[in-house]
Amino acid sequence: MNETPQELRKTLSAAYEEIRHLNETIAAMRDQLEQLKAEEHEQVQKAMSAANQEIIQLRATVVQLRDELERHQMSSSNRFNLIQSQHERERTELHQTIVELRTKLEAGS
């Protein structure tokens, strides 16, 4: 274990070199980790944006379909009311015809 001062300097220099190299490696790994975190954050933001856009489109589709359904229901309701009204008129006319024919028959007897 008796190293000469030159050997001790050489060992110390090698240790300092290794420390410098390890510090550089740590710094590079930190940079890489920060880059990965930034990329991950960007991907999450893009995914959130795409999901929000899809939600907006789906809501618009729901509104459109709801409006279309209401128009269809109104149209069906209007047609039903029209048919019912026509049926009532026809029934009234037939009833009047029956009354008139009955009156004629009774007058003829």
C-alpha positions as CSV (number, residue, x, y, z in Angstrom):
1,M,0.0,0.0,0.0
2,N,2.9,2.3,-0.1
3,E,2.2,4.1,-3.3
4,T,4.5,6.7,-4.6
5,P,3.3,10.2,-4.9
6,Q,3.2,9.8,-8.7
7,E,1.1,6.6,-8.4
8,L,-1.1,8.4,-5.9
9,R,-1.6,11.3,-8.3
10,K,-2.3,8.9,-11.2
11,T,-4.9,7.1,-9.1
12,L,-6.4,10.4,-7.9
13,S,-6.5,11.7,-11.5
14,A,-8.2,8.5,-12.7
15,A,-10.8,8.9,-9.8
16,Y,-11.5,12.5,-10.8
17,E,-11.8,11.5,-14.4
18,E,-14.3,8.8,-13.5
19,I,-16.2,11.3,-11.3
20,R,-16.3,13.8,-14.3
21,H,-17.5,11.0,-16.6
22,L,-20.2,9.9,-14.1
23,N,-21.4,13.5,-13.7
24,E,-21.6,13.9,-17.5
25,T,-23.5,10.6,-17.7
26,I,-25.9,11.8,-15.0
27,A,-26.4,15.1,-16.8
28,A,-27.1,13.3,-20.1
29,M,-29.6,10.9,-18.4
30,R,-31.3,13.9,-16.7
31,D,-31.7,15.6,-20.1
32,Q,-33.0,12.4,-21.7
33,L,-35.5,11.9,-18.8
34,E,-36.7,15.5,-19.2
35,Q,-37.1,15.0,-22.9
36,L,-39.1,11.9,-22.4
37,K,-41.3,13.6,-19.8
38,A,-41.9,16.5,-22.3
39,E,-42.8,14.1,-25.1
40,E,-45.1,12.2,-22.8
41,H,-46.8,15.5,-21.7
42,E,-47.2,16.4,-25.4
43,Q,-48.8,13.1,-26.2
44,V,-51.2,13.3,-23.3
45,Q,-52.2,16.9,-24.4
46,K,-52.8,15.6,-28.0
47,A,-54.9,12.7,-26.7
48,M,-56.9,15.0,-24.5
49,S,-57.5,17.4,-27.4
50,A,-58.6,14.6,-29.7
51,A,-60.9,13.2,-27.0
52,N,-62.4,16.7,-26.5
53,Q,-62.9,17.1,-30.2
54,E,-64.7,13.8,-30.4
55,I,-66.9,14.7,-27.5
56,I,-67.9,18.0,-29.2
57,Q,-68.7,16.1,-32.5
58,L,-70.7,13.4,-30.6
59,R,-72.7,16.1,-28.8
60,A,-73.4,17.8,-32.1
61,T,-74.5,14.5,-33.5
62,V,-76.8,13.9,-30.5
63,V,-78.4,17.4,-30.9
64,Q,-78.9,16.8,-34.7
65,L,-80.4,13.4,-34.1
66,R,-82.7,14.7,-31.4
67,D,-83.9,17.5,-33.6
68,E,-84.5,15.0,-36.5
69,L,-86.5,12.7,-34.1
70,E,-88.6,15.6,-32.9
71,R,-89.4,16.7,-36.5
72,H,-90.3,13.1,-37.3
73,Q,-92.5,12.9,-34.2
74,M,-94.2,16.2,-35.1
75,S,-94.7,15.1,-38.6
76,S,-96.2,11.8,-37.5
77,S,-98.4,13.6,-35.0
78,N,-99.6,16.0,-37.6
79,R,-100.4,13.2,-40.0
80,F,-102.3,11.4,-37.3
81,N,-104.3,14.5,-36.4
82,L,-105.0,15.1,-40.1
83,I,-106.2,11.5,-40.6
84,Q,-108.3,11.7,-37.4
85,S,-109.8,15.0,-38.6
86,Q,-110.7,13.6,-42.0
87,H,-112.2,10.5,-40.4
88,E,-114.3,12.7,-38.1
89,R,-115.6,14.7,-41.1
90,E,-116.4,11.6,-43.0
91,R,-118.2,10.1,-40.0
92,T,-120.2,13.3,-39.6
93,E,-121.1,13.4,-43.3
94,L,-122.1,9.7,-43.2
95,H,-124.2,10.3,-40.1
96,Q,-125.9,13.3,-41.8
97,T,-126.6,11.1,-44.9
98,I,-128.2,8.4,-42.7
99,V,-130.4,11.0,-41.0
100,E,-131.4,12.5,-44.4
101,L,-132.2,9.0,-45.8
102,R,-134.1,8.0,-42.7
103,T,-136.1,11.2,-42.9
104,K,-136.9,10.6,-46.6
105,L,-137.9,7.0,-45.8
106,E,-140.2,8.0,-43.0
107,A,-141.7,10.8,-45.1
108,G,-142.3,8.3,-47.9
109,S,-144.1,5.8,-45.7
